[in-house]
């Protein structure tokens, strides 16, 4: 039928001079009908009549008594087919075939003189309707088919979403059961591991738990000592962000308030610098009061910090940054880079609230010139990342510097002074905040390859051992910079342990048995309490061991390849 509709549409205006102007509108409707029929066949296949829909959702023309209960599109297609066959007979009856001078080209057709004179008297529909009636019928067919297509696609999408939710729940239960019963089990001797069937509680154990604080009107208050993210917090239409898992009674007001916290169009997450990982969710929506609030997330288990960042903070920040910019909003949360080549999203923000009240003035100096500003109104210490902008495969997308923003009002009198504190402790506090941000940037610089570095060796190992640390589920990288210096980076999968060392020439000594690791080494460790500590070993460490012999051999092969210069940029990924 799609081909018939297309052929009739072409025939209606084949000869532009002989075709009446009213035929153009009918031709457009026939083209739309042909497209709808083709789309329906592509979606449904050959058995179109077997597609079941609710007839009450169709136009009244197709809600005949004999069709109620059948719930199929057969009525639409039958009626459409009758109209097209009727039109096809008219085209065959009132067109004149002209010979073509080129036998390879199709013969030309034009409307007969009789039709051009009497086209308004011809019965264009099976009910003897005119061209306007025909156009109306074709429009009804097209709209009905589009409605059928929308219903089919919507129902299939719903079934796919339901299937994905069911599969996701099953996979979480399987993973929870595996983590509870089989992870870490040793094959061979010993009693078999006791197997317990998974249930809802076990499936939820994989979710990171944390403590929630609510800041409203500038006053923080504890909301829940043990909360977690909802499984479907990213689903469209879901309004609940957190679940309460503490031992409070479900009727407790805080329990209900936790479940009333949801994302708003302006919500934005960022981390606060410091030894203990803490995040702020800015402008969350408290649906119990319909107010914008700030939520502080703290006390995430050390082993879950990296997973929490990767599964919640980073994707939410990236999505919200692009959403804000699409709405034309550019602020300190998200804005384009100076060259407009990328998007910058807030990653770290130091809490400097109230510090501006103790600053007398700020002086800006360029060369021999200086400008002093008084009445400081605010301070911000910020670090940004560039979502989706990762020039080096293993590198972080965070910028390697922080911005100190100073806000000031109208000047009173100019004073020649640097940032001046009225009390000593304020200077110490501000220095502490700057030091926290500096350490954050320093650790990010240790953990990932830098912009000028190239990864020349990658190795994943079950466990890496040295005298200063034991690193499970480790990823080992060796990078090379433009000066020819090599750096060793070993990171645990959960990012609780980071070890890095600029390799000395002794590492590439000709002796294949014992490479040297005596260069100064940095070790970053996230303890079980959640506090992060940074250690420096000036003499490095004496040995590096792998749990498996295969990993040991692969590391030695990689070292030899790097020594011989046979490794190109980001090649030799060894696993």
C-alpha positions as CSV (number, residue, x, y, z in Angstrom):
1,X,0.0,0.0,0.0
2,X,2.9,2.4,0.7
3,X,4.1,1.9,-2.9
4,X,0.6,2.4,-4.3
5,X,0.2,5.6,-2.3
6,X,3.6,6.8,-3.6
7,X,2.8,6.0,-7.2
8,X,-0.6,7.7,-7.0
9,X,1.0,10.8,-5.4
10,X,3.5,11.0,-8.3
11,X,0.8,10.5,-10.9
12,X,-1.3,13.4,-9.5
13,X,1.2,16.1,-10.5
14,X,3.2,14.2,-13.1
15,X,2.4,16.9,-15.7
16,X,2.5,20.1,-13.8
17,X,0.7,22.0,-16.6
18,X,-2.1,19.5,-16.9
19,X,-2.7,18.8,-13.2
20,X,-5.3,21.0,-11.3
21,X,-3.9,23.0,-8.4
22,X,-6.0,21.1,-5.8
23,X,-4.0,17.9,-6.7
24,X,-1.0,19.3,-4.9
25,X,-2.6,19.1,-1.5
26,X,-3.8,15.6,-2.2
27,X,-0.3,14.7,-3.3
28,X,1.2,15.9,0.0
29,X,-1.3,13.8,2.0
30,X,-0.5,10.7,-0.1
31,X,3.2,11.2,0.4
32,X,2.7,11.4,4.2
33,X,0.4,8.3,4.1
34,X,3.1,6.4,2.2
35,X,5.7,7.3,4.7
36,X,3.5,6.3,7.6
37,X,2.7,2.9,6.0
38,X,6.4,2.3,5.3
39,X,7.3,3.1,8.9
40,X,4.6,0.8,10.2
41,X,5.9,-2.0,8.1
42,X,9.5,-1.4,9.3
43,X,8.4,-1.5,13.0
44,X,5.9,-4.3,12.8
45,X,7.0,-6.5,10.0
46,X,4.7,-8.3,7.6
47,X,2.0,-9.3,10.1
48,X,0.5,-5.9,10.5
49,X,-3.1,-7.1,11.2
50,X,-1.8,-8.9,14.3
51,X,-0.9,-5.7,16.1
52,X,-3.2,-5.2,19.0
53,X,-4.2,-1.8,20.3
54,X,-7.1,-0.3,22.2
55,X,-9.7,1.0,19.6
56,X,-11.0,3.6,22.1
57,X,-7.7,5.5,21.4
58,X,-8.4,5.6,17.7
59,X,-10.6,8.2,15.8
60,X,-14.4,7.5,15.9
61,X,-14.3,6.3,12.2
62,X,-12.5,3.1,13.3
63,X,-14.6,2.4,16.4
64,X,-17.3,0.3,14.8
65,X,-19.2,-2.2,16.8
66,X,-17.9,-5.1,15.0
67,X,-14.3,-4.1,15.7
68,X,-14.8,-3.7,19.5
69,X,-13.0,-6.7,21.1
70,X,-10.8,-7.3,18.1
71,X,-8.5,-4.4,19.0
72,X,-6.4,-4.5,15.8
73,X,-5.3,-2.1,13.1
74,X,-6.9,-4.3,10.4
75,X,-9.8,-1.9,10.1
76,X,-7.5,1.0,9.4
77,X,-5.5,-0.8,6.8
78,X,-8.6,-2.3,5.1
79,X,-10.2,1.1,4.8
80,X,-7.0,2.7,3.6
81,X,-6.5,-0.1,1.1
82,X,-10.0,0.4,-0.3
83,X,-9.4,4.2,-0.8
84,X,-6.1,3.6,-2.5
85,X,-7.5,1.0,-4.9
86,X,-10.3,3.4,-5.7
87,X,-7.8,6.1,-6.5
88,X,-5.7,3.7,-8.5
89,X,-8.7,3.0,-10.7
90,X,-9.3,6.7,-11.3
91,X,-5.6,7.2,-12.2
92,X,-5.7,4.3,-14.7
93,X,-9.0,5.6,-16.2
94,X,-8.1,9.3,-16.6
95,X,-4.4,9.3,-17.6
96,X,-3.1,9.3,-21.1
97,X,0.2,7.4,-21.8
98,X,2.6,9.2,-24.1
99,X,5.4,7.5,-26.0
100,X,9.0,8.3,-24.9
101,X,11.8,9.0,-27.3
102,X,14.2,7.1,-25.1
103,X,13.2,3.4,-24.7
104,X,15.3,3.2,-21.5
105,X,13.1,5.8,-19.7
106,X,9.6,5.2,-18.4
107,X,6.6,6.3,-20.5
108,X,5.1,9.7,-19.7
109,X,1.6,10.2,-18.3
110,X,-0.7,13.2,-18.2
111,X,-4.3,13.7,-17.2
112,X,-6.9,13.5,-19.9
113,X,-8.8,16.6,-21.0
114,X,-12.1,15.0,-19.7
115,X,-10.7,14.8,-16.1
116,X,-9.3,18.4,-16.2
117,X,-12.7,19.7,-17.1
118,X,-14.8,17.6,-14.8
119,X,-12.5,16.7,-11.8
120,X,-14.9,18.3,-9.4
121,X,-17.7,16.0,-10.5
122,X,-15.6,12.8,-10.1
123,X,-16.3,10.5,-7.0
124,X,-12.8,10.6,-5.5
125,X,-13.8,8.4,-2.5
126,X,-15.7,5.1,-2.2
127,X,-18.5,7.2,-0.6
128,X,-18.6,9.5,-3.7
129,X,-16.8,12.3,-1.9
130,X,-15.0,15.2,-3.6
131,X,-11.3,16.1,-3.3
132,X,-11.7,17.8,0.1
133,X,-13.3,14.7,1.4
134,X,-10.5,12.6,0.0
135,X,-7.9,14.8,1.6
136,X,-9.7,14.6,4.9
137,X,-9.8,10.8,4.7
138,X,-6.1,10.6,3.9
139,X,-5.3,12.8,6.8
140,X,-7.4,10.6,9.1
141,X,-5.5,7.5,7.9
142,X,-2.1,9.2,8.4
143,X,-3.0,10.4,11.9
144,X,-4.3,7.0,12.9
145,X,-1.2,5.2,11.7
146,X,1.0,7.7,13.5
147,X,-1.0,7.1,16.7
148,X,-0.6,3.3,16.2
149,X,3.1,3.8,15.7
150,X,3.4,5.9,18.9
151,X,1.4,3.3,20.9
152,X,3.6,0.5,19.7
153,X,6.9,2.3,20.3
154,X,5.7,3.5,23.8
155,X,4.6,0.0,24.8
156,X,7.9,-1.5,23.6
157,X,9.8,1.2,25.4
158,X,7.9,0.4,28.6
159,X,8.6,-3.3,28.2
160,X,12.3,-2.7,27.7
161,X,12.5,-0.4,30.7
162,X,10.6,-3.0,32.9
163,X,12.9,-5.7,31.6
164,X,16.0,-3.6,32.3
165,X,14.9,-2.9,35.9
166,X,14.2,-6.6,36.5
167,X,17.6,-7.6,35.0
168,X,19.4,-4.9,37.1
169,X,17.7,-6.1,40.3
170,X,18.7,-9.7,39.4
171,X,22.3,-8.7,38.7
172,X,22.6,-6.8,41.9
173,X,21.3,-9.8,43.9
174,X,23.8,-12.1,42.0
175,X,26.7,-9.7,42.7
176,X,25.6,-9.4,46.4
177,X,25.5,-13.1,46.7
178,X,28.9,-13.5,45.1
179,X,30.4,-10.8,47.2
180,X,28.9,-12.4,50.4
181,X,29.7,-16.0,49.6
182,X,32.5,-16.4,47.0
183,X,34.7,-13.3,46.9
184,X,38.0,-14.1,48.5
185,X,37.3,-17.9,48.6
186,X,40.3,-20.1,47.9
187,X,40.0,-23.1,45.7
188,X,41.3,-26.4,46.9
189,X,41.6,-27.4,50.5
190,X,39.2,-26.3,53.2
191,X,35.5,-26.5,53.8
192,X,33.1,-25.3,51.1
193,X,31.9,-21.8,51.6
194,X,28.4,-21.6,53.1
195,X,25.9,-20.4,50.6
196,X,23.0,-18.2,51.7
197,X,20.3,-17.1,49.3
198,X,20.2,-13.5,48.3
199,X,17.4,-11.3,49.6
200,X,16.5,-7.6,49.4
201,X,18.7,-6.7,52.4
202,X,21.7,-8.5,51.0
203,X,21.2,-6.9,47.6
204,X,21.3,-3.5,49.2
205,X,24.5,-4.1,51.1
206,X,26.4,-3.1,48.0
207,X,25.2,0.5,48.2
208,X,27.5,2.9,50.0
209,X,26.1,4.3,53.2
210,X,26.8,7.8,54.6
211,X,25.7,10.4,57.1
212,X,23.4,13.2,55.9
213,X,23.4,16.8,57.3
214,X,20.9,19.4,56.2
215,X,21.8,23.1,56.1
216,X,18.8,25.4,56.0
217,X,19.1,29.1,56.9
218,X,22.8,28.7,57.5
219,X,22.4,26.1,60.3
220,X,23.5,22.5,59.8
221,X,21.6,19.7,61.5
222,X,22.1,15.9,61.4
223,X,19.4,14.4,59.3
224,X,20.3,10.7,59.2
225,X,23.4,8.8,60.6
226,X,23.0,6.0,58.0
227,X,21.5,6.8,54.5
228,X,22.2,5.6,51.0
229,X,21.3,6.5,47.4
230,X,18.1,5.1,45.9
231,X,18.7,2.4,43.3
232,X,16.8,4.3,40.7
233,X,17.8,7.8,41.5
234,X,18.8,8.4,37.9
235,X,15.5,7.3,36.5
236,X,13.4,10.0,34.8
237,X,10.5,11.0,36.9
238,X,11.9,9.6,40.2
239,X,11.7,12.1,42.9
240,X,13.4,10.3,45.8
241,X,17.2,10.6,46.0
242,X,18.1,9.1,49.4
243,X,16.9,6.2,51.5
244,X,17.1,6.0,55.3
245,X,18.8,2.8,56.6
246,X,19.3,3.8,60.2
247,X,17.5,2.1,63.1
248,X,15.1,4.9,63.7
249,X,11.4,4.1,63.6
250,X,9.9,4.7,60.2
251,X,7.5,7.1,61.7
252,X,10.3,9.4,62.9
253,X,10.1,12.8,61.2
254,X,13.7,12.7,60.0
255,X,13.0,9.3,58.3
256,X,10.3,10.9,56.2
257,X,12.4,14.0,55.6
258,X,15.3,12.0,54.2
259,X,12.9,10.5,51.6
260,X,11.6,13.9,50.7
261,X,15.0,15.2,49.6
262,X,15.2,15.2,45.8
263,X,17.1,16.9,43.0
264,X,16.1,20.3,41.7
265,X,17.0,21.7,38.2
266,X,19.8,23.7,39.9
267,X,21.2,20.9,42.2
268,X,25.0,20.6,42.0
269,X,27.4,18.3,43.9
270,X,31.0,19.2,44.8
271,X,33.6,18.0,47.3
272,X,35.1,20.0,50.2
273,X,38.9,19.8,50.4
274,X,40.3,18.1,53.5
275,X,41.7,14.9,55.0
276,X,38.2,13.5,55.4
277,X,36.0,13.1,52.3
278,X,32.9,15.4,52.5
279,X,30.5,16.5,49.7
280,X,27.9,19.2,49.4
281,X,24.8,18.9,47.3
282,X,23.9,22.5,46.6
283,X,20.3,23.5,46.1
284,X,18.6,20.2,46.7
285,X,14.9,20.3,47.0
286,X,13.2,19.5,50.4
287,X,9.7,18.5,49.2
288,X,8.3,18.6,52.7
289,X,8.8,22.3,52.8
290,X,9.3,23.1,49.1
291,X,12.6,24.9,50.0
292,X,16.0,24.8,48.5
293,X,18.5,23.3,51.0
294,X,22.2,22.3,51.0
295,X,22.9,18.7,51.9
296,X,26.2,17.6,53.3
297,X,27.3,14.0,52.8
298,X,30.0,12.6,55.1
299,X,31.4,9.4,56.7
300,X,31.5,7.4,53.5
301,X,33.5,4.2,54.1
302,X,37.0,4.5,52.8
303,X,36.5,1.5,50.4
304,X,33.4,3.2,48.9
305,X,34.7,6.8,48.4
306,X,36.0,6.2,44.8
307,X,32.8,4.3,43.8
308,X,30.6,7.0,45.3
309,X,32.5,9.7,43.3
310,X,32.3,7.8,40.1
311,X,28.7,6.6,40.4
312,X,27.0,9.7,41.8
313,X,29.1,12.9,42.2
314,X,30.8,12.9,38.8
315,X,27.8,11.9,36.5
316,X,25.5,14.3,38.4
317,X,27.9,17.2,38.2
318,X,28.5,16.5,34.4
319,X,24.8,16.3,33.7
320,X,23.9,19.4,35.7
321,X,26.7,21.4,34.1
322,X,25.5,20.7,30.6
323,X,21.9,21.3,31.7
324,X,22.7,24.7,33.2
325,X,24.6,25.8,30.1
326,X,21.8,24.7,27.7
327,X,19.5,27.0,29.8
328,X,21.9,29.9,29.2
329,X,23.1,29.8,32.9
330,X,26.8,30.4,33.4
331,X,28.1,30.8,37.0
332,X,30.6,29.5,39.4
333,X,29.0,26.1,39.3
334,X,29.5,25.6,35.6
335,X,30.7,27.8,32.8
336,X,32.5,27.5,29.4
337,X,36.3,27.6,29.4
338,X,37.9,30.9,28.3
339,X,38.5,29.7,24.8
340,X,34.9,28.1,24.7
341,X,36.4,24.7,23.8
342,X,35.1,22.9,26.8
343,X,32.8,23.0,29.8
344,X,34.0,23.6,33.3
345,X,32.2,22.1,36.3
346,X,32.9,22.8,39.9
347,X,34.8,19.9,41.6
348,X,36.2,21.3,44.9
349,X,35.1,24.3,47.0
350,X,36.7,25.4,50.3
351,X,34.3,26.6,53.0
352,X,35.4,30.2,53.4
353,X,32.1,31.5,54.7
354,X,32.6,34.5,57.1
355,X,36.3,35.0,56.4
356,X,35.7,38.1,54.4
357,X,34.5,39.9,57.5
358,X,38.0,39.8,59.0
359,X,39.8,41.1,55.9
360,X,40.5,44.8,55.8
361,X,41.7,45.2,52.3
362,X,43.0,43.5,49.2
363,X,45.9,44.9,47.1
364,X,46.5,43.9,43.4
365,X,50.0,44.5,42.1
366,X,51.2,44.4,38.5
367,X,54.8,45.4,38.2
368,X,55.3,48.7,40.0
369,X,51.6,49.5,40.0
370,X,49.1,48.5,42.7
371,X,45.4,48.9,43.4
372,X,43.9,48.5,46.9
373,X,40.2,47.6,47.4
374,X,38.4,47.7,50.7
375,X,35.0,46.4,51.8
376,X,35.7,42.7,50.9
377,X,32.3,41.0,50.6
378,X,33.3,37.4,50.0
379,X,36.0,34.8,49.2
380,X,35.8,31.6,47.2
381,X,38.5,29.0,46.7
382,X,37.5,26.8,43.7
383,X,38.8,23.9,41.6
384,X,37.2,22.9,38.3
385,X,37.1,19.8,36.1
386,X,36.3,19.6,32.4
387,X,33.7,16.8,31.9
388,X,34.3,14.7,28.8
389,X,37.7,16.4,28.2
390,X,40.3,13.8,28.9
391,X,43.4,14.3,26.7
392,X,45.3,11.4,28.3
393,X,43.6,8.1,28.6
394,X,44.4,7.5,32.3
395,X,44.3,11.1,33.5
396,X,41.8,12.9,35.6
397,X,39.8,15.6,34.0
398,X,40.4,18.1,36.9
399,X,42.4,21.2,36.3
400,X,45.8,21.3,38.1
401,X,45.2,24.7,39.7
402,X,42.6,26.4,42.0
403,X,41.0,29.8,41.7
404,X,40.8,32.3,44.5
405,X,37.9,34.7,43.9
406,X,37.6,37.9,45.9
407,X,34.4,39.9,45.9
408,X,34.4,43.5,47.0
409,X,32.1,46.5,47.2
410,X,32.6,50.2,46.7
411,X,35.9,51.6,48.1
412,X,36.1,53.9,51.0
413,X,39.7,54.9,51.0
414,X,42.7,53.2,49.4
415,X,45.1,51.6,51.7
416,X,48.5,50.1,50.7
417,X,48.4,46.7,52.3
418,X,48.2,43.0,51.3
419,X,45.4,40.8,52.4
420,X,45.3,41.9,56.1
421,X,43.7,40.0,58.9
422,X,42.4,41.7,62.0
423,X,43.1,38.7,64.1
424,X,45.9,36.1,64.0
425,X,43.7,33.0,64.1
426,X,41.9,34.1,60.9
427,X,45.2,34.2,59.1
428,X,45.9,30.7,60.3
429,X,42.5,29.4,59.3
430,X,42.8,30.9,55.8
431,X,46.2,29.4,55.4
432,X,44.8,26.1,56.5
433,X,42.1,26.3,53.8
434,X,44.7,27.1,51.2
435,X,46.8,24.2,52.3
436,X,43.9,21.8,52.1
437,X,43.3,22.8,48.5
438,X,47.0,22.6,47.7
439,X,47.1,19.0,49.1
440,X,44.0,18.1,47.0
441,X,45.8,19.3,43.8
442,X,49.0,17.7,44.8
443,X,47.3,14.3,45.3
444,X,45.5,14.6,42.0
445,X,48.9,15.4,40.4
446,X,50.4,12.2,42.0
447,X,47.5,9.9,41.1
448,X,47.1,10.5,37.4
449,X,49.4,11.0,34.4
450,X,50.1,14.7,33.8
451,X,49.4,16.5,30.6
452,X,53.0,16.3,29.4
453,X,53.3,12.6,30.2
454,X,52.6,9.5,28.0
455,X,51.7,6.1,29.4
456,X,54.2,3.6,28.2
457,X,53.3,0.6,30.4
458,X,50.0,-0.5,32.0
459,X,49.7,-3.6,34.2
460,X,46.8,-4.9,36.3
461,X,47.6,-7.2,39.2
462,X,45.7,-9.0,41.9
463,X,48.1,-7.6,44.6
464,X,51.3,-5.6,44.6
465,X,53.5,-5.7,47.7
466,X,56.4,-3.5,48.8
467,X,57.8,-2.7,52.3
468,X,55.7,0.4,52.7
469,X,52.4,-0.8,51.4
470,X,50.3,-3.8,50.2
471,X,48.0,-2.7,47.4
472,X,45.2,-5.1,46.4
473,X,43.4,-5.0,43.0
474,X,46.2,-2.7,41.7
475,X,46.7,-0.8,38.5
476,X,50.3,-0.1,37.7
477,X,51.4,2.6,35.2
478,X,54.7,3.8,34.0
479,X,54.7,7.2,32.3
480,X,57.3,9.2,30.4
481,X,57.5,13.0,30.1
482,X,59.0,15.1,27.3
483,X,62.3,15.2,29.2
484,X,62.6,11.5,29.2
485,X,61.9,11.0,32.9
486,X,59.8,8.0,33.9
487,X,57.3,7.8,36.8
488,X,55.8,4.8,38.5
489,X,52.1,5.1,39.6
490,X,50.4,2.2,41.5
491,X,46.7,2.7,42.5
492,X,44.3,0.4,44.2
493,X,40.9,-0.1,42.4
494,X,39.1,1.6,45.3
495,X,41.7,4.4,45.3
496,X,42.4,4.0,49.0
497,X,46.1,3.6,48.3
498,X,48.3,5.6,45.8
499,X,52.0,5.1,45.5
500,X,54.1,7.1,43.1
501,X,57.9,7.4,42.4
502,X,60.0,9.2,39.8
503,X,62.1,6.3,38.6
504,X,65.9,6.6,38.8
505,X,68.3,5.4,36.2
506,X,69.1,2.4,38.4
507,X,65.6,1.1,37.7
508,X,66.7,0.5,34.1
509,X,70.0,-1.2,35.0
510,X,71.1,-4.1,33.0
511,X,70.5,-6.6,35.8
512,X,67.1,-8.1,35.1
513,X,66.7,-9.7,38.5
514,X,66.2,-6.8,40.9
515,X,65.2,-3.3,39.6
516,X,65.9,-0.5,42.0
517,X,63.2,1.6,43.6
518,X,65.4,3.8,45.8
519,X,64.1,7.1,44.5
520,X,62.0,9.4,46.7
521,X,58.4,8.0,47.0
522,X,55.0,9.4,47.9
523,X,52.3,7.3,49.5
524,X,48.7,8.4,49.9
525,X,46.6,6.2,52.1
526,X,42.9,6.5,52.9
527,X,42.4,4.9,56.3
528,X,39.4,3.0,57.5
529,X,38.3,5.9,59.6
530,X,38.0,8.0,56.4
531,X,41.0,10.2,57.1
532,X,43.6,10.6,54.4
533,X,47.3,10.7,55.2
534,X,50.3,11.5,52.9
535,X,53.7,9.9,53.5
536,X,57.1,10.6,51.9
537,X,59.9,8.1,51.8
538,X,63.1,9.8,50.8
539,X,64.9,6.5,50.2
540,X,62.0,4.8,48.4
541,X,61.6,1.1,49.0
542,X,63.7,-2.0,48.4
543,X,61.5,-4.3,46.5
544,X,58.2,-4.7,44.5
545,X,56.5,-8.0,44.5
546,X,53.4,-9.4,42.7
547,X,51.2,-12.2,44.0
548,X,51.1,-14.0,40.7
549,X,54.2,-15.2,38.8
550,X,52.6,-14.2,35.5
551,X,52.2,-10.6,36.6
552,X,55.9,-10.6,37.8
553,X,57.0,-11.8,34.4
554,X,54.8,-9.3,32.5
555,X,56.2,-6.5,34.6
556,X,59.8,-7.6,33.8
557,X,58.9,-7.9,30.1
558,X,57.4,-4.4,30.2
559,X,60.5,-3.0,31.9
560,X,62.7,-4.5,29.3
561,X,60.6,-3.1,26.5
562,X,60.7,0.4,28.0
563,X,64.5,0.1,28.4
564,X,65.0,-0.9,24.8
565,X,62.8,1.9,23.6
566,X,60.4,-0.4,21.9
567,X,57.3,1.1,23.4
568,X,55.3,3.8,21.5
569,X,52.8,6.2,23.0
570,X,50.1,4.4,25.1
571,X,51.0,1.0,23.8
572,X,51.8,-2.4,25.4
573,X,48.7,-2.6,27.7
574,X,49.5,-5.7,29.8
575,X,46.7,-7.3,31.8
